[in-house]
Amino acid sequence: IEEREKKKYRRRNGGMAASQILPLELIDETIGARIHVIMKGDKEIVGTLMGFDDFVNMVLCDVTEYETTAEGRRMTKLEQILLNGNNIAMLVPGGNGPQ
């Protein structure tokens, strides 16, 4: 985000301190790094963030998908995945996945 956009954001939000970071800026800094995505429902995904859009739709590569089922945790390896931002509950930059 350009400096003028940050200034507009600070004006709208009561003069937010310059040291604070906007959510999309944090995600942008995570491109090329591992990210742990907790989905709505029973899935968690860990992969390398390749890109995202304003709706936080995300493209990940080298993906491991963890799904909790009645039988236990199922793990699936995928080369690449496109996640719909509407289904994301939480993002953990640098996260290694469920313990």
Salt bridges, closest charged atoms under 4 A:
GLU2 OE1 - ARG4 NH2 3.12
GLU3 OE2 - ARG10 NH2 3.28
GLU5 OE2 - ARG4 NH1 3.74
GLU5 OE2 - LYS8 NZ 3.13
GLU25 OE2 - LYS6 NZ 3.58
GLU44 OE1 - HIS36 NE2 2.61
GLU65 OE2 - LYS43 NZ 3.61
GLU67 OE1 - ARG74 NH2 2.43
